[in-house]
Amino acid sequence: MRTERDSAIRLLQLLMVASLVIPAALFAYAAYNDYHAVYAVADERIDRSLDVLQEQALKVFETVDRIFPEVGEVVRGMSDDQMRVAEASLTPRLQRIVGVMPQVRAITLIGCDGRPLASSVTAAMASGADFADQPYFKAQQDGDTGTFVSDVRTSTMQDAGTALFDVSRRLPSADGSFRGVIAIAVRPRYFDDFYAMIQQSPGNFYALVRPDGELLARYPSGPQLGQQLSPKSMLRRSIDGGLTHGLYSVDSEVDGHDRRVGFRKLPGYPVYAIAGIDSAAIRAAWLDQVGGHLIFGLPVTLLLFSALWVVLRRTRRLYDEAQRREFAEDALRQAQRLEAIGQLTGGVAHDFNNLLMIVSGTVQRLRRHVSGEKETQLLDAIANATERGESLTRQLLAFSRRQVHQPSVIDLAERLPEIKDMLSRSLRGDIDIRLGVPRRPCAVKVDPSEFELALLNLAFNARDAMPSGGTLTISAKPMLLRGAGTEEGLSGEFVAVRVADTGTGIPPEVLPRVFEPFFTTKDVGKGTGLGLSQVYGFARQSGGTASIATSARRGTAVTLLLPRSWETPAQPRQQIASAAKAPPAGSVLIVEDNAEVADVGRAYFEQLGYAVRHAPGAQAGLDVLAGEAGIDLVFSDILMPGGMNGLQMADMVRRLYPDITVLLTTGYSSSAQDAVRRGFAVLQKPYDLAALESALRESRGAAARDAPAPQRAVG
């Protein structure tokens, strides 16, 4: 027996050690793999960023390059003197070219003597201007270097202080001799803004660099203008070694950050694109993954270790069967105590809310008879304490309310103009929104929020398809479908909501996939591919469908087919409130076992103009209804003694007296949720006169709309 005991203890001790050593070894292995995986992901991100940066920079420089032959064609065959004479007509032409290219600041034609011949910036033609000492002029003077990119300089013209760099080429000549330079001033800020736009996470670094290490643009931007990397920098050494691309880790000379950096040369241009990620951000991503392992692994390890430790202790103490049985009995008793505490909490909450109801009701009644400042302050203190007591009760119960959301009937003839106003504030000013709605009511039964979201998604897609502006047309038209040969076999009366734009249209090859989730033709970061998917899903869930038609010349039109409704449209809340301002007339039966709470309710209803009857229980309330006529409202507590609660009584009233409205009240949230699920309106205790009046107003508004009452709790 002793040997078996010792063997069991040693085995448990070895298992405890293994429960720590094995997870630690697995954690170290996973952390090592994650470290390399995170850096591999960072390298992929850098490579993708370089694709984007290279493509954008190439487009900019190729666009600038196309300006040179265009300007050369304008001045072909003109001498320097002729260009100076024609300067007044050349300037507007150059300005028009600059005006359509946001990346270009100015275009200047410089003669072989360094004097300006014509410029898009009139200040450049000022007397005495001389560009002979500018690098972009000297580089072309010494020999035809093709496209030359200068360092960053500060503008001295009308926008003095603006950072610019110049791209230059020789003025064309018949014999190839040097007759001057075409200089195009480019805004580094154009690149900075693009880099800021594609920035997706902290720690990213983007730049545009010349082979000599001169920074033409960078993000994040720095205080120094035209910062230059030293010849000893990793980038300069890589470029001097003839590399056109590379990836390395380095302490940056630009801002001192330790980061992972990749570079790539722009084909045909003396410029390199740089993308980097701070090593701190990479390590943070790695630590986040390691933390994920700890979140799941550490509790399991500790739980296993603790379980083995408990087993070891129990083994050492040699618990017998009686001790285990006693432990099970203790656990059962604990569960029973918890269940009893839960029931007690519900009962205490009910009774405590009744007390708070009495206190708050008494305070409101006293306010009508008290006018002194000191007395009013005392009543305010009691009211504040009541509110804190209500909050404490809700915290003890720790409940959550679940609203029952149902579609409502809306008239598109009224709702679409409201949505047009919302879209006018959301879209660009160069988009003209036109609306076409029928003059007669045109109602559909949909979720209003989802309907507005669908129109927003379509409007935003149309905006992106009209970068230079255009027309967005929204129309609604009733139509009759007869099943066969129609949209997805639909049959019946529908409303066609059509959203059309005058944009670029959708390529035919991608049109069949536009409604697929996550499918998008937009650039990375500009679309999720869920907009049209939401539109289609909304239409299908509403009992209809969505279709799309497109043309490269006429734009795109999306049509939502929604089942037409002949129900009365939901009345706006402000109209409901306005219609219910007058005090209601009628008779109310208050069913409440607490006489003091009933007295508070009686006072509230009398203030609202009701004749009040009181019954102390559910059965007594049914007896009153059976013996008296003229009662049009039953206001009952849910939790009551006597074998029948308020909810059971409400079911009987609904069945026996369908013309009588039932409004329930309770301080116990689970009962309230049960009543809501059965379709009754519930007023949460403690309530005041305003909450009671709001609950009654909601009921009268629902009756005025001739629609089922909303299944939700109020108060």
LINFENQUI-V481833 format. One record per backbone hydrogen bond with DSSP energy under -0.5 kcal/mol. NH is the residue of the N-H (numbers start at 1). CO is the residue of the C=O. E is the energy in kcal/mol with one decimal. If there is no record, write none. Layout:
BEGIN
nh co e
NH CO E
NH CO E
END
This chain:
BEGIN
nh co e
5 1 -2.3
6 2 -2.6
7 3 -2.6
8 4 -2.3
9 5 -2.2
10 6 -2.7
11 7 -2.4
12 8 -2.2
13 9 -2.4
14 10 -2.5
15 11 -2.3
16 12 -2.1
17 13 -2.1
18 14 -2.8
19 15 -2.2
20 16 -0.7
20 17 -1.1
21 17 -2.8
22 18 -2.0
23 18 -0.5
24 20 -1.7
25 21 -2.5
26 22 -2.6
27 23 -2.6
28 24 -2.4
29 25 -2.3
30 26 -2.7
31 27 -2.9
32 28 -2.3
33 29 -2.3
34 30 -2.9
35 31 -2.2
36 32 -1.7
37 33 -2.5
38 34 -3.1
39 35 -1.8
40 36 -2.1
41 37 -2.5
42 38 -2.5
43 39 -2.5
44 40 -2.1
45 41 -2.6
46 42 -2.6
47 43 -2.4
48 44 -2.6
49 45 -2.6
50 46 -2.5
51 47 -1.8
52 48 -1.9
53 49 -3.2
54 50 -3.0
55 51 -2.2
56 52 -2.5
57 53 -2.8
58 54 -2.7
59 55 -2.1
60 56 -2.1
61 57 -2.8
62 58 -3.0
63 59 -2.1
64 60 -2.5
65 61 -2.7
66 62 -1.7
67 63 -0.6
67 64 -1.2
68 64 -0.8
68 65 -0.5
69 65 -0.8
70 66 -1.1
71 67 -3.1
72 68 -3.0
73 69 -2.2
74 70 -1.4
75 71 -1.7
76 73 -0.6
78 75 -2.3
83 79 -2.4
84 80 -2.3
85 81 -2.4
86 82 -2.4
87 84 -0.9
88 85 -0.5
89 86 -1.1
90 86 -2.2
91 87 -2.3
92 88 -0.6
93 89 -0.9
94 90 -2.5
95 91 -2.5
96 92 -2.2
97 93 -1.6
98 94 -2.2
99 95 -2.5
100 96 -0.9
100 97 -0.7
101 98 -1.5
102 100 -0.5
104 101 -1.6
105 185 -3.4
106 185 -1.1
108 183 -2.9
109 118 -3.3
110 108 -0.5
110 181 -3.1
111 115 -3.1
112 179 -0.7
114 111 -2.0
117 109 -4.0
118 109 -1.3
120 107 -2.4
122 120 -0.6
124 121 -1.6
125 122 -1.5
126 123 -1.5
129 126 -1.8
131 114 -3.3
134 131 -1.6
137 134 -1.1
138 134 -2.6
139 135 -2.7
140 136 -0.5
141 137 -1.9
142 138 -2.2
143 139 -0.6
145 143 -1.0
148 146 -0.6
148 168 -2.4
150 148 -0.5
150 166 -3.2
153 164 -3.6
155 153 -0.5
155 162 -3.1
160 157 -1.0
161 155 -2.3
162 159 -1.8
164 153 -2.7
165 186 -2.0
166 151 -0.5
167 184 -2.6
168 148 -2.3
169 182 -1.7
171 180 -2.5
176 173 -0.6
179 177 -0.6
181 110 -2.4
182 169 -3.3
183 108 -2.9
183 181 -0.6
184 167 -2.8
185 106 -2.6
185 183 -0.5
186 165 -3.5
186 184 -0.5
187 103 -2.6
188 163 -0.5
188 186 -0.7
190 187 -1.1
191 187 -0.6
191 188 -0.8
192 188 -2.3
193 189 -2.9
194 190 -1.4
195 191 -2.7
196 192 -2.4
197 193 -1.8
198 194 -1.9
199 195 -0.8
204 201 -1.0
205 276 -2.7
206 219 -2.5
207 274 -2.2
208 217 -2.4
209 272 -2.8
210 214 -2.5
211 270 -0.6
213 210 -2.1
215 227 -3.0
216 208 -3.1
216 214 -0.7
217 208 -1.3
219 206 -2.8
229 213 -2.0
233 230 -1.8
237 233 -2.4
238 234 -2.1
239 235 -2.7
240 236 -3.1
241 237 -1.4
242 239 -1.9
243 238 -2.2
246 263 -1.8
248 261 -2.9
250 259 -2.3
252 250 -0.8
252 257 -3.2
256 252 -1.4
259 250 -2.5
259 257 -0.6
260 277 -2.9
261 248 -3.5
262 275 -3.0
263 246 -2.1
264 273 -2.0
265 244 -2.6
266 271 -2.7
267 265 -0.6
269 266 -2.1
271 269 -2.0
272 209 -3.2
273 264 -3.2
274 207 -2.7
275 262 -2.4
276 205 -2.9
277 260 -2.4
278 203 -2.6
279 258 -2.9
280 258 -0.6
282 278 -1.8
283 279 -3.0
284 280 -2.1
285 281 -2.0
286 282 -2.2
287 283 -3.2
288 284 -2.1
289 285 -1.8
290 286 -2.7
291 287 -3.0
292 288 -1.8
293 289 -1.9
294 290 -2.3
295 291 -2.9
296 292 -1.7
297 293 -3.7
298 294 -2.2
299 294 -0.6
300 296 -0.9
301 297 -2.8
302 298 -3.2
303 299 -2.8
304 300 -2.8
305 301 -3.0
306 302 -3.1
307 303 -2.6
308 304 -2.6
309 305 -2.5
310 306 -2.7
311 307 -2.8
312 308 -2.7
313 309 -2.5
314 310 -2.8
315 311 -2.7
316 312 -2.7
317 313 -2.0
318 314 -0.8
318 315 -0.7
319 314 -1.4
324 320 -1.9
325 321 -2.2
326 322 -2.3
327 323 -2.4
328 324 -2.2
329 325 -2.3
330 326 -2.5
331 327 -2.3
332 328 -2.2
333 329 -2.6
334 330 -2.3
335 331 -2.2
336 332 -2.3
337 333 -2.3
338 334 -2.4
339 335 -2.3
340 336 -2.3
341 337 -2.7
342 338 -2.2
343 339 -2.2
344 340 -2.8
345 341 -2.7
346 342 -1.9
347 343 -2.3
348 344 -3.3
349 345 -2.8
350 346 -2.3
351 347 -2.7
352 348 -3.5
353 349 -2.5
354 350 -1.7
355 351 -2.1
356 352 -2.8
357 353 -2.4
358 354 -2.3
359 355 -2.7
360 356 -3.2
361 357 -2.5
362 358 -2.5
363 359 -2.3
364 360 -2.2
365 361 -2.1
366 362 -2.6
367 363 -1.9
368 364 -0.7
368 365 -0.8
369 366 -1.7
370 366 -1.2
376 372 -2.4
377 373 -2.2
378 374 -2.0
379 375 -2.3
380 376 -2.4
381 377 -2.1
382 378 -2.2
383 379 -2.7
384 380 -2.6
385 381 -2.3
386 382 -2.3
387 383 -2.2
388 384 -2.2
389 385 -2.3
390 386 -2.4
391 387 -2.3
392 388 -2.4
393 389 -2.3
394 390 -2.1
395 391 -1.9
396 392 -2.3
397 393 -2.2
398 394 -2.3
399 394 -0.6
403 401 -0.6
404 711 -0.7
405 403 -0.9
406 404 -0.5
408 446 -2.1
410 444 -2.6
412 410 -0.7
412 442 -2.6
414 411 -1.4
415 411 -2.9
416 412 -2.1
418 414 -0.8
419 415 -2.2
420 416 -2.5
421 417 -1.8
422 418 -1.7
423 419 -2.6
424 420 -2.4
425 421 -1.1
426 422 -0.7
426 423 -0.6
427 423 -2.4
431 428 -1.2
432 430 -0.6
432 470 -2.8
433 431 -0.6
434 432 -0.6
434 472 -3.2
436 474 -2.8
444 410 -2.1
445 563 -0.7
446 408 -1.6
446 444 -0.8
448 446 -0.8
451 447 -2.4
452 448 -2.4
453 449 -2.3
454 450 -2.3
455 451 -2.1
456 452 -2.3
457 453 -2.6
458 454 -2.2
459 455 -2.5
460 456 -2.6
461 457 -2.0
462 458 -2.2
463 459 -2.3
464 460 -2.1
465 461 -1.5
466 462 -0.6
466 463 -1.1
469 466 -1.9
470 430 -1.5
472 432 -3.0
473 471 -0.5
473 500 -3.0
474 434 -2.7
475 498 -2.4
476 436 -2.1
477 496 -1.6
479 494 -3.0
481 479 -0.5
481 492 -3.1
483 490 -1.8
484 482 -1.1
486 483 -2.1
489 486 -1.5
490 487 -2.1
492 481 -3.1
494 479 -3.0
495 562 -2.9
496 477 -3.0
497 495 -0.8
497 560 -3.0
498 475 -2.5
498 496 -0.7
499 558 -2.9
500 473 -2.7
500 498 -0.5
501 556 -2.6
502 471 -0.6
504 465 -1.4
510 507 -1.3
511 507 -1.0
512 508 -0.5
513 510 -1.6
514 511 -1.3
516 513 -1.9
518 529 -1.2
519 516 -1.5
519 529 -0.8
520 518 -0.6
526 523 -2.2
534 530 -2.2
535 531 -1.9
536 532 -2.5
537 533 -2.6
538 534 -2.7
539 535 -2.2
540 536 -2.5
541 537 -2.6
542 538 -1.4
543 540 -1.6
544 539 -2.9
545 561 -1.4
547 559 -2.1
549 557 -2.6
551 555 -2.3
555 551 -1.8
557 549 -3.1
558 499 -2.6
559 547 -2.6
560 497 -3.0
561 545 -3.0
561 559 -0.6
562 495 -2.3
562 560 -0.7
564 493 -2.2
565 443 -2.8
570 409 -3.1
576 572 -2.1
577 573 -2.6
578 574 -1.9
579 575 -2.6
580 576 -1.1
581 578 -1.2
586 609 -0.6
588 611 -2.9
589 633 -2.7
590 588 -0.6
590 613 -3.4
591 589 -0.6
591 635 -2.5
592 590 -0.7
592 615 -2.0
595 593 -0.7
598 594 -2.6
599 595 -2.0
600 596 -1.8
601 597 -2.4
602 598 -2.7
603 599 -2.1
604 600 -2.1
605 601 -2.6
606 602 -2.4
607 603 -1.9
608 604 -1.2
609 606 -1.2
610 605 -2.5
611 586 -2.4
612 610 -0.5
613 588 -2.6
615 590 -2.9
618 644 -0.5
621 617 -2.1
622 618 -2.0
623 619 -2.1
624 620 -2.1
625 621 -2.1
626 622 -2.1
627 623 -1.6
628 624 -1.7
632 587 -1.8
632 630 -0.6
633 587 -1.1
634 661 -2.8
635 589 -2.8
635 633 -0.5
636 634 -0.6
636 663 -1.7
637 591 -2.4
638 665 -1.6
640 638 -0.7
646 638 -2.9
647 638 -0.5
649 645 -2.1
650 646 -2.4
651 647 -1.9
652 648 -1.7
653 649 -2.6
654 650 -2.6
655 651 -1.7
656 652 -3.2
657 653 -3.0
660 657 -1.9
661 632 -1.8
663 634 -2.9
664 681 -2.2
665 636 -2.1
666 683 -1.3
669 667 -0.6
672 668 -1.7
673 669 -2.5
674 670 -1.9
675 671 -2.5
676 672 -2.4
677 673 -2.2
678 674 -1.1
679 676 -1.5
680 675 -2.2
681 662 -0.6
682 712 -0.6
683 664 -2.9
684 682 -0.5
684 714 -1.3
685 666 -2.8
692 688 -2.3
693 689 -2.8
694 690 -2.4
695 691 -2.2
696 692 -2.3
697 693 -2.5
698 694 -2.4
699 695 -1.7
700 696 -2.5
701 697 -2.6
702 698 -2.1
703 699 -2.0
704 700 -2.3
705 701 -1.4
706 703 -1.3
707 702 -1.6
712 710 -1.6
714 682 -2.9
END
